Amino acid sequence: MKSTVYSIPESASAPIKVYKKRGRKGTSIRDAFQNIPVGIDNAVPAAPYAAEYKIALVSLQQTRRHDNESLRTSIGKVHVRRNKETGELMVWRESAPVT
């Protein structure tokens, strides 16, 4: 006589599908925009600044998309312009208007 071998029952339902995470996974762009120096005299080169915060230079140029309205009114508007003398892209934040 043979002995009966029992096994773990298999599930009749399909395995659960795990979705990939989408969107931004951090605050590096927000941190970069908060720490932009104020005043044209304190302007810094944009490429090394973007590399320091590990963001793309293109995202630094998209100020309307990434800069908060509260930061624009409290600290000032961000400018990304090319220096005509050196040809280098510079970034600075305009000082906030006094109200």
Stockholm file with secondary structure:
# STOCKHOLM 1.0

chainA/1-99         MKSTVYSIPESASAPIKVYKKRGRKGTSIRDAFQNIPVGIDNAVPAAPYAAEYKIALVSLQQTRRHDNESLRTSIGKVHVRRNKETGELMVWRESAPVT
#=GR chainA/1-99 SS CCCCCCCCCCCSSCCCCCCCCCSCCSSHHHHHHHTCCBSGGGCEEHHHHHHHTTCCHHHHHCHHHHSCHHHHHHTCCEEEEECTTTCCEEEEECCCCCC
#=GC SS_cons        CCCCCCCCCCCSSCCCCCCCCCSCCSSHHHHHHHTCCBSGGGCEEHHHHHHHTTCCHHHHHCHHHHSCHHHHHHTCCEEEEECTTTCCEEEEECCCCCC
//
